[in-house]
Every structure is written in C-alpha cells, then in structure tokens.
Amino acid sequence: MNPSLFVGDLKLGDSARVRDVTGGKGMLQRMRMLGIRRGTDIRVVHGPGKRGAVLQVGGARLALGWGVIQRIEVEVLPGADSRNTGGQA
C-alpha cells in the first residue's frame, strides 16, 4: 500500500488524484464547491511552498494555503508529469 501523500508533498508539474479530504464540515463543503473531492484529478502549476500552491482542477486554477493543501490526500498519477520535465536539466 502506498504511503499517504498530501498536496504539500508533490512537486511542481505533478499530477495526482484526490484520495480524501480531511477537516470539518465547513472545510469539506468548501473543497466540494471548488471541485476538489475524492477521485478528482489535479495538477500542481505553482509551488508547493511554505505559503501554499496553485492547483489546476478541471479548467480552473485555485490558489490554496499551506493548511488547506496539507488536508488533501492524493495519489500521484504514474508518468503524468513526464511532459513537464523534458526541458529541465
């Protein structure tokens, strides 16, 4: 079984699928309204860093703080970031 990873553990360009979102009722409702729920595919387009990350969720980009991204458990999609590393040494 894969260890638990959170959005804060990902790297720039990584794509992942949401496994779970933790938090209270308000947090879970907010995430659902933003389109982040179990089974949703996301991609890191900026960060993650101490201040948070910008995620591509469907056709939208969402800026989320560190406390929020540490509540989104994900599984990395295999090979999904290979197109983003081609130009880097």
N, C-alpha and C positions, 0 to 999 in steps of 0.2 A: 504494500500500500504506500502511496506517495505521501511524504510529509506535508503538513499544512503549509501552504504558501498564501501570502496576502499581497495585495497590490503593491504595498511598500517594498516587497521582496523582488519585484520584477525589475527589468532593465528597460531603458528606452527602446522602443520598437517591438517589445514583446507583445504577443497576442495570447489571450487566455480566456477561459470560460469560467464564469462565476459558479462556484460550488455552494456558497452560502453567504448570507449577510447577517451579522450579529448586531445586537443592540436592542433598544427599547422599541415600543410601538411607534413612536414618532420617527425614529431613525429608519425603521423598516418601511414605513409609509413614504418617507421622503425618497428613499432609494427606489421604491417601486415607481413613484412619479417621475423619476429621472430615467427610468428604463433599465435600472440595474436590479436584476433578480436572478434567481437560480437558473442556469442554462444560457444566460446572455453572454455573447462574445464581446470582449473589449480589447482595445489596443492602447498601449502607453505611447502618447505622442509628445509628452514633455515630462521630465522628471523620471522617476520619483525622487524627491529630495526631502529635506527637513520640513519644507513648507507644504508638501503635498505633491499632486500630479495632475496632469491633464490627460483625460481618457477619451478615446473615440468610442462612442456607444451608438451603434447604428449610424445615422447620418449626423449626429451631434457630437460636439466636443464639450466635455464637462471638466471644470476645474474643481478639484476636491482637496480638502485639507488633510494633513497627516493623520489626525484622529479618525477621520472617515475612511481613508484608504486602508487603515490597519484593521478595519472591521469587515472588509470584503475579501473572503477566502476564495482563491482561484486555483485552477489547474492550467499549467502552460500548455498551449496547443503545439504539438511537435512540428518543427520545421516552419512554423508560421512567421518567424522573424528573419528567415534566411535572405529575403529580398532586401531587408533594411541594412544588412551588414556588408554588402558587396563592395561598397566604395570606401570602406574604412580599413586602415592598416592595423 
